[in-house]
Amino acid sequence: MDKFKEISAFVRSAQRGSLSAAAEAEGVTPAVISRRLDALEARLGVKLLVRTTRRLALTFEGAAFFEDGMRLLDDLANAEAMVSLGGVKASGHIRLSAPAGFGRRHVAPLAREFLDDNPDVSISLDLSDRIVDLTNEGIDVAIRLGELRDSSLVSIRLGENRRVVVASPDYLKRRGTPLAPDDLVTHNCLALSQQKGWVFCDGDDNLGVRVLRVTGSFECNDGAVLRDWALAGAGLAWRSTWEVGEDLRAGRLVSVLDDFAAPPIGIHAVFPQRRQVALRVRLLIDRFKHHFGQPGYWLPAQ
C-alpha cells in the first residue's frame, strides 16, 4: 500500500505541477506528498522530480517512470471497474485519429469489430496524414507510425512496420531480380515525391543505414498509386508491409533485397497525459496491440 501511495503521489505531482495541487487531489497535506516522494526516490535510488518553490520538473528518469506509473494507476482503476458491481461494460464516445491510408486498411476494420463487441461505445474516426493536436482537438487516442516527437504525449507501442522493395512477378521475369541495393541503378524505381531516397541496412553487421537515391520513369505523392503501378508490372516500389502485405501473401507482388531491409519503425498509440484513461479507450488500444503485434498479421509466414 505504501508503494502505491508513493507512486500515486509522484504521478499526481507531475500531472498537476505542484505538491499542493497533488495533495488536494489525494486528500492529504503537501507535507505528506513530499514525504511520499522522498520515500519513492530513496527506494528507487534516483531523482524523479526537481522541486523548487515555483514549479516541479521531471528529470530524465522521472519522465520515463511517469508513463509506467500512470499506466499502473490506470490499470488498477480499470481492474477495479471490471469487478465492481458484477463488472462494468465499456461505454461512451471515442475520438480516434489515424494516418489516412493506414487507417482505411487497418484501423477502420478493427474499429468496426470493436463496436460490434462493445455496443455501448461509439467512435469518431479522423483519417488524416497531418499531425493532429490531440489536446486542442479533443482526440482521445491517435495511431502514429515512425518516430514520436511530442514528449508531452503518452505512447504505447502496438507493433512494428517494415518497408520492403516489391515488384510484380512479371516485372522480375522481364528485368531480372536485383541482388544488392546498387543493382537498382539498372531498374525502373517508382519513387514517392519529395522522398530523400530508399533506406537500406548498410555494412556486414546491418547496424548502420544507407539512404539510396533511386531513379525511374514515374514518381507520385500518393503511395497507393505506386503500389498500383508495381502491381501492373511498371517497376519496383519501396512500400510498407501494412500496404502490400496482402499482395505478398497472394503472390501478386514479390519482395526483393530482404537481406538489406531497413530497420522497422514503430506503430504507436498516443494519447494526452491524463489522470485516468477511460476503459473504452484502454480496451480499444488493447485490440490494436493484439492484432498489430502479431508478425503474421503483416506478412506471410516465412
Secondary structure, DSSP 8 states (H G I E B T S, - for coil): -HHHHHHHHHHHHHHHSSHHHHHHHHTS-HHHHHHHHHHHHHHHTS--EEE-SS-EEE-HHHHHHHHHHHHHHHHHHHHHHHHGGG-----EEEEEEE-HHHIIIIIHHHHHHHHHH-TTEEEEEEE-SS---HHHHT-SEEEEES----TTEEEEEEEEE-EEEEE-HHHHHHH---SSGGGGGGS-EEEETT---EEEEESTT--EEEEE----S-EES-HHHHHHHHHTTS-EEEEEHHHHHHHHHHTSSEEE-GGGB---EEEEEEEE--S---HHHHHHHHHHHHHHT-HHHHS---
